[in-house]
Amino acid sequence: MFRARALVSAAYLLGLVLAVGGCQQPVSDDGRAETARAFPTADRPFSKADAANFASETQRDSVNEANVVMDLARIVPGMSVADIGAGEGYYTVRLAQRVGPQGRVLAEDINQEANERLGSRVLREQLDNVSIKLGTEDDPRLPAKSFDRVFMVHMYHEVSEPYAFLWRLRPSLRPGGRVIVVDVDRPTDRHGIAPPLLFCEFAAVGFRLTEFVRKPELQGYYAQFEAVGARPEPAAITPCRISGEAAPKNHGSQG
């Protein structure tokens, strides 16, 4: 169950998003947020968010996409799940239905307007088990020890500060928690990420690959990670080359 602050109603959170939407992180002269500068710079480009790059919800449902992903992630009633980069809420809504009234879904996005639209949808569809949070490019701002699953579906390639982002995401997992990535095997500036590079970036922050599946319903692949060992200090993180060849060898494995 989320901490008390994360359990406020969707209506209150929508107001909160409106209130804090103008707050921005200080940006350094090199273009990076001050809060990210302790971490390595990613040796890769990233994609800008582009809703037009996605099929409609009807098209995605026609191939059973969400159910395939939720089945692979073993989502069951009562779970606590975060939907990172929630956008218009395709997964948020379906996760809320799957986890049921005893479960919780936290929808996060760095786009204030997307959060506002999703807040309206949550209220309209009376999804009482959904909360909404505004994140930043280097911090999803998730409450600690709160989630059984963290979803990043067709959005990880938009993360411009992967090491800071994953480092700050890691403490949000409960024991046995998993991070789920669905993406496409193509360059990061073309709305995808090659699996070896994905594995490397996760391994650099202390995650181990536990499952990897390619399915046409996903328009790409499904990767699942668990946190192992101690979280490294930011200065000790070894950045990945764009080829993915620098992956630490003690964490990356396939289950």
N, C-alpha and C positions, 0 to 999 in steps of 0.2 A: 504494500500500500504506500502511496506517495506520502511525503512529509506534508504537514498541515498546509503549508503555503502552496503546494502544488495541487491541493484538492479543492481549491475554490471553484465556484461554478463557472461554466463557460461564459455566462453573461458578464461576470466580474472580470474574468481574464480578458475578454474582448475590450472592456474599458481600460484595463491595465495596458494592453498593447497600444491602444490609442494614446495613453498618457506618456509612455516611455518611448514611443516610436521615434522621437526626435533625438534621442541620445545616441551619440556616435563614439566609437573608440578613437583616441588620438592616433593619427597616422604619421609615421616617421617620414623623413626625407626620402628614404629608399622605397616608399610606397607601401611598406608593411605596417600593420598596426603595432603600436608599442607593446601590446600584450603578446605578440607573436615573436618578437625579436630574440627571445631566449632560445628559440627552437630553430633547427636547420631550415633553410629555404628549400622548397620543393624543386627538384630538377625536372620540372615538367610544366607545360601550360595547363590551363584549366578552362572549362567551358562556361559560358554565361548561361544562366537559367533561360530556358526557351520552352514555354508551354506548347508551342506549335510543333515541337519535336516529338510529342507524344500522341498516341492514338486516343480516340475518345473513350470514355468509360464504357460505353456500350460495346465498342470494338474489343476492349481489353477483357470485358466479361464474356464476350463470345468465344474466347479461347481459354476461359476459366483461369486467367492469370493469377488473380489475387488468391483464389482457393489453392492453386498449385503451390504458391509461395508460402501461404499460411500452413499448408499441410507439411511441406518440407521443414518449416520452422517449428512444427509441432505446437501450434497455438491452440490452447484449450481454455475453456471457461475459467475465470478467476485470475488469469494472468495479468501482469502489469507490463505494458508495452509502450515504447517510445517510437514515434514515427517522425524521423528526422528529414527535413525538407518536404514537409507534408503537402505544400502547395494547395491545390483545390480540394484535397482530402480523399482522393480515391482509396488509399489504403486506410486512412484514419477511420472512415465510415465502416469499412468492412472488418477492420480489426475490432472496432467497438461492438459490432454485432457478434463476432466470434468469441470475444472474452466475456461478454454478457454483463449483467448488472453488478456482479461481484468483482469484475475485472476493471482495469483502468487503462486508458490510452492517453498519452501526452503527445500532442501534435506540436512540432517545432518547425519554425522556418525563420530565415533572416529577413524575409520580405514582409514588411508591415501590412501592405495592402492585401497580400495573399492571406495573412492571418485574419484580417478583418473579414474577408469573404468567407473563409472557413468558419470563423466564429458565427457568422450569420447562418451558414448551413447547419452547424451544430445545433443552434437554437431552433431552427426551422424543423429539423428532423428529430428534435428532442433527445439528443444523445447525452444523457446525464452522466455517463461515465467517461466523457472526454474533457480534457483541459487543453489550453493552448498557451504556448510560450514563445517569446521572441528571442532568438539566438543571435550569434554573431558569426563572422566568417572563421574565427579561430576558436570558438567556444559554443557548444550547443546549450550550455547552461542547464544541464540536467541535474536533478537532485541526486545525492549520493545513495548508493545501495537501494535503488528503487525499482529496477527493471529486470524482468526475466528475459526480455528480448528487446533489442534496439534495431529498428529497421532503417536502412538507407537504400531506397529503391530508385534506380536510375537518377541518382543525384551525387554520388560520391565524386564523380569527375568534375563537379562544380566546386569542390572544396579546395580553396586556394592555399590553405595552411594545414595540410594533412597531419603533420606531426603534433602541432599544438592542439588541433581539433580532436584527434584520437586520444591524446594524452589526457585531455580534460573530460572526454567522454567515458574513459575506462572506469573511474570510480562509481559511475552510475549503475553498474551491473550488480545484481544480487549474486550470491554464490550459485554457480551453475548457469549464470546468465550467458547469453550469446548475442553477438552482433551479426546481423544479416545484411549482406550487400547483394543487390541485383543490379547487374550492369551489362554492358555490351563490350565485346572484345574488339576495340578499335582505339585510336589515339585519344588522349584526354581532351584535346581541343576539338574533337568531333563527337562529343557526347558519349564517351565510353572510356574504358581503361583496360589495358592488357592485363590478364590475370597475374603474370609474374610480377608486374609492378605493384598491383594491388596487394599481393601477398607480402611483398617486400616492405611496403609502407606500414602495414599492420604489424609485421614482425618487428620492425624497428622500435615500436612502442610497447612490445611485449604481448602480442596476440599470436595465437596459434590457429592455423586453419584446421577445422574439424570436418568440413564437408564441402564438396565442390561438385556441382551438377550443371550440365548444359541441357536446356529444354527449349523447344520452339515456342512454347506458351509464354516464355519470359522475354522473348526477343533478345535473348542473350544467355547469361549464366547466373547461377545462385552460388554464393560463397558464404560460409558460416565460420565465425571465429569465436574463440574463448580467450580470456585473459589468463596468462600463466606467469608465475614468478612475480618479482617486484617490479613496479613501474619504474622505468629508468629515469634518471635525472635528465632534464632537457638538454644539458650540454653533452651528455653521454650518448645521445641518439645519433646513430650513423645514418645519414641520408642515403636514399636510393638513387642510383643513376637511372636515367630514363629507360634503359634496357631492362632494369630490374635485376641486374647481376649482382648488386651489392646486398642482397637480402641476408640478414643474419641467419646463420645456419642452425641455431639452437631452438628456434621457435616455430619455423614454418613446417607443418606436416599436414598430411591429408588423412582424415579419418573415414 
